[in-house]
Amino acid sequence: MKIGRHYIGKIVEVRWLDPNYGKCDLASLKKGRSALAVWREFGMIHDITDGVIILVHSYGTLNENPDKDDEVCSTALPEELIESIRVLLPEPTEIK
């Protein structure tokens, strides 16, 4: 699936096919798309370069420097393995 750059900065649910590792006997080895695991991953699309999206799940920082992100958890996903993207919109909040 070709991913447009308009998704950058959006919080999304990405459904993608994972070329996973599996161990089984040769007779029960799955073939084709049935051999791929399906993941639903949640996060913010941080970048799209060379057909790979970077989906960021969380940022971490040390207390002594709260304005600088020291660590990030992310997943790199090839566009070819993405089946769908759903943008998650925030619920409207009421400030009292």
ChimeraX commands (.cxc) that place a marker at each C-alpha (Angstrom):
marker #1 position 0.00,0.00,0.00 radius 0.5
marker #1 position 1.44,3.40,-0.96 radius 0.5
marker #1 position 1.37,5.67,2.10 radius 0.5
marker #1 position 0.87,9.41,1.53 radius 0.5
marker #1 position 2.98,11.96,3.38 radius 0.5
marker #1 position -0.23,13.54,4.75 radius 0.5
marker #1 position -0.17,10.78,7.39 radius 0.5
marker #1 position 3.01,12.15,8.99 radius 0.5
marker #1 position 2.23,13.38,12.51 radius 0.5
marker #1 position -1.09,11.52,12.69 radius 0.5
marker #1 position -1.97,8.96,15.38 radius 0.5
marker #1 position -2.98,5.82,13.52 radius 0.5
marker #1 position -3.81,2.14,13.62 radius 0.5
marker #1 position -1.77,0.29,10.99 radius 0.5
marker #1 position -2.71,-3.23,9.90 radius 0.5
marker #1 position 0.32,-4.94,8.42 radius 0.5
marker #1 position 1.60,-8.37,7.42 radius 0.5
marker #1 position 4.58,-9.67,9.35 radius 0.5
marker #1 position 7.01,-12.05,7.63 radius 0.5
marker #1 position 7.38,-13.90,10.91 radius 0.5
marker #1 position 9.59,-16.79,11.89 radius 0.5
marker #1 position 7.84,-20.04,12.61 radius 0.5
marker #1 position 8.92,-23.55,13.45 radius 0.5
marker #1 position 6.88,-26.53,12.28 radius 0.5
marker #1 position 7.19,-29.75,10.31 radius 0.5
marker #1 position 7.47,-29.42,6.54 radius 0.5
marker #1 position 4.04,-30.98,5.84 radius 0.5
marker #1 position 2.20,-28.24,7.80 radius 0.5
marker #1 position 4.25,-25.33,6.44 radius 0.5
marker #1 position 1.92,-22.51,5.34 radius 0.5
marker #1 position 2.30,-20.94,1.92 radius 0.5
marker #1 position 1.57,-17.56,0.40 radius 0.5
marker #1 position -0.17,-14.84,2.42 radius 0.5
marker #1 position -1.41,-17.38,4.97 radius 0.5
marker #1 position 2.22,-17.70,6.13 radius 0.5
marker #1 position 2.22,-14.03,7.23 radius 0.5
marker #1 position 1.06,-12.94,10.68 radius 0.5
marker #1 position -1.33,-9.95,10.82 radius 0.5
marker #1 position -0.52,-7.15,13.25 radius 0.5
marker #1 position -2.53,-4.10,14.30 radius 0.5
marker #1 position -0.02,-1.52,15.48 radius 0.5
marker #1 position -0.86,1.85,17.09 radius 0.5
marker #1 position 1.30,4.98,17.09 radius 0.5
marker #1 position 2.25,8.21,15.33 radius 0.5
marker #1 position 3.70,8.18,11.83 radius 0.5
marker #1 position 6.99,10.00,12.25 radius 0.5
marker #1 position 8.55,9.57,8.81 radius 0.5
marker #1 position 8.09,8.05,5.37 radius 0.5
marker #1 position 11.34,7.55,3.45 radius 0.5
marker #1 position 12.32,5.02,0.77 radius 0.5
marker #1 position 9.05,3.09,1.10 radius 0.5
marker #1 position 9.43,2.60,4.87 radius 0.5
marker #1 position 7.25,4.27,7.48 radius 0.5
marker #1 position 8.50,4.88,11.01 radius 0.5
marker #1 position 5.69,4.37,13.51 radius 0.5
marker #1 position 6.56,5.84,16.93 radius 0.5
marker #1 position 4.87,4.29,19.96 radius 0.5
marker #1 position 6.43,6.24,22.83 radius 0.5
marker #1 position 9.10,8.75,23.82 radius 0.5
marker #1 position 11.14,8.81,27.01 radius 0.5
marker #1 position 13.16,11.49,28.74 radius 0.5
marker #1 position 15.18,11.94,31.91 radius 0.5
marker #1 position 13.76,14.16,34.64 radius 0.5
marker #1 position 16.74,16.53,34.59 radius 0.5
marker #1 position 16.11,17.42,30.93 radius 0.5
marker #1 position 12.34,17.15,30.35 radius 0.5
marker #1 position 12.40,19.08,27.04 radius 0.5
marker #1 position 14.69,16.57,25.28 radius 0.5
marker #1 position 13.53,13.11,24.20 radius 0.5
marker #1 position 16.34,10.68,25.05 radius 0.5
marker #1 position 14.73,7.47,23.85 radius 0.5
marker #1 position 12.04,6.37,21.44 radius 0.5
marker #1 position 10.19,3.09,20.83 radius 0.5
marker #1 position 9.25,2.63,17.19 radius 0.5
marker #1 position 8.55,0.14,14.41 radius 0.5
marker #1 position 9.84,0.39,10.83 radius 0.5
marker #1 position 7.26,-0.95,8.37 radius 0.5
marker #1 position 7.75,-1.47,4.62 radius 0.5
marker #1 position 4.83,0.01,2.68 radius 0.5
marker #1 position 4.41,-3.28,0.76 radius 0.5
marker #1 position 3.40,-5.06,3.97 radius 0.5
marker #1 position 0.78,-2.49,5.06 radius 0.5
marker #1 position -2.82,-3.50,4.37 radius 0.5
marker #1 position -4.63,-0.50,5.87 radius 0.5
marker #1 position -4.25,2.68,7.93 radius 0.5
marker #1 position -6.95,4.20,10.10 radius 0.5
marker #1 position -6.42,7.69,11.55 radius 0.5
marker #1 position -7.44,7.89,15.20 radius 0.5
marker #1 position -9.05,11.17,16.12 radius 0.5
marker #1 position -9.05,12.55,19.68 radius 0.5
marker #1 position -12.29,12.73,21.61 radius 0.5
marker #1 position -13.44,16.29,22.22 radius 0.5
marker #1 position -12.78,17.22,25.83 radius 0.5
marker #1 position -14.59,19.63,28.05 radius 0.5
marker #1 position -12.45,21.84,30.28 radius 0.5
marker #1 position -14.10,22.77,33.57 radius 0.5
marker link #1:1,2 radius 0.2
marker link #1:2,3 radius 0.2
marker link #1:3,4 radius 0.2
marker link #1:4,5 radius 0.2
marker link #1:5,6 radius 0.2
marker link #1:6,7 radius 0.2
marker link #1:7,8 radius 0.2
marker link #1:8,9 radius 0.2
marker link #1:9,10 radius 0.2
marker link #1:10,11 radius 0.2
marker link #1:11,12 radius 0.2
marker link #1:12,13 radius 0.2
marker link #1:13,14 radius 0.2
marker link #1:14,15 radius 0.2
marker link #1:15,16 radius 0.2
marker link #1:16,17 radius 0.2
marker link #1:17,18 radius 0.2
marker link #1:18,19 radius 0.2
marker link #1:19,20 radius 0.2
marker link #1:20,21 radius 0.2
marker link #1:21,22 radius 0.2
marker link #1:22,23 radius 0.2
marker link #1:23,24 radius 0.2
marker link #1:24,25 radius 0.2
marker link #1:25,26 radius 0.2
marker link #1:26,27 radius 0.2
marker link #1:27,28 radius 0.2
marker link #1:28,29 radius 0.2
marker link #1:29,30 radius 0.2
marker link #1:30,31 radius 0.2
marker link #1:31,32 radius 0.2
marker link #1:32,33 radius 0.2
marker link #1:33,34 radius 0.2
marker link #1:34,35 radius 0.2
marker link #1:35,36 radius 0.2
marker link #1:36,37 radius 0.2
marker link #1:37,38 radius 0.2
marker link #1:38,39 radius 0.2
marker link #1:39,40 radius 0.2
marker link #1:40,41 radius 0.2
marker link #1:41,42 radius 0.2
marker link #1:42,43 radius 0.2
marker link #1:43,44 radius 0.2
marker link #1:44,45 radius 0.2
marker link #1:45,46 radius 0.2
marker link #1:46,47 radius 0.2
marker link #1:47,48 radius 0.2
marker link #1:48,49 radius 0.2
marker link #1:49,50 radius 0.2
marker link #1:50,51 radius 0.2
marker link #1:51,52 radius 0.2
marker link #1:52,53 radius 0.2
marker link #1:53,54 radius 0.2
marker link #1:54,55 radius 0.2
marker link #1:55,56 radius 0.2
marker link #1:56,57 radius 0.2
marker link #1:57,58 radius 0.2
marker link #1:58,59 radius 0.2
marker link #1:59,60 radius 0.2
marker link #1:60,61 radius 0.2
marker link #1:61,62 radius 0.2
marker link #1:62,63 radius 0.2
marker link #1:63,64 radius 0.2
marker link #1:64,65 radius 0.2
marker link #1:65,66 radius 0.2
marker link #1:66,67 radius 0.2
marker link #1:67,68 radius 0.2
marker link #1:68,69 radius 0.2
marker link #1:69,70 radius 0.2
marker link #1:70,71 radius 0.2
marker link #1:71,72 radius 0.2
marker link #1:72,73 radius 0.2
marker link #1:73,74 radius 0.2
marker link #1:74,75 radius 0.2
marker link #1:75,76 radius 0.2
marker link #1:76,77 radius 0.2
marker link #1:77,78 radius 0.2
marker link #1:78,79 radius 0.2
marker link #1:79,80 radius 0.2
marker link #1:80,81 radius 0.2
marker link #1:81,82 radius 0.2
marker link #1:82,83 radius 0.2
marker link #1:83,84 radius 0.2
marker link #1:84,85 radius 0.2
marker link #1:85,86 radius 0.2
marker link #1:86,87 radius 0.2
marker link #1:87,88 radius 0.2
marker link #1:88,89 radius 0.2
marker link #1:89,90 radius 0.2
marker link #1:90,91 radius 0.2
marker link #1:91,92 radius 0.2
marker link #1:92,93 radius 0.2
marker link #1:93,94 radius 0.2
marker link #1:94,95 radius 0.2
marker link #1:95,96 radius 0.2
view
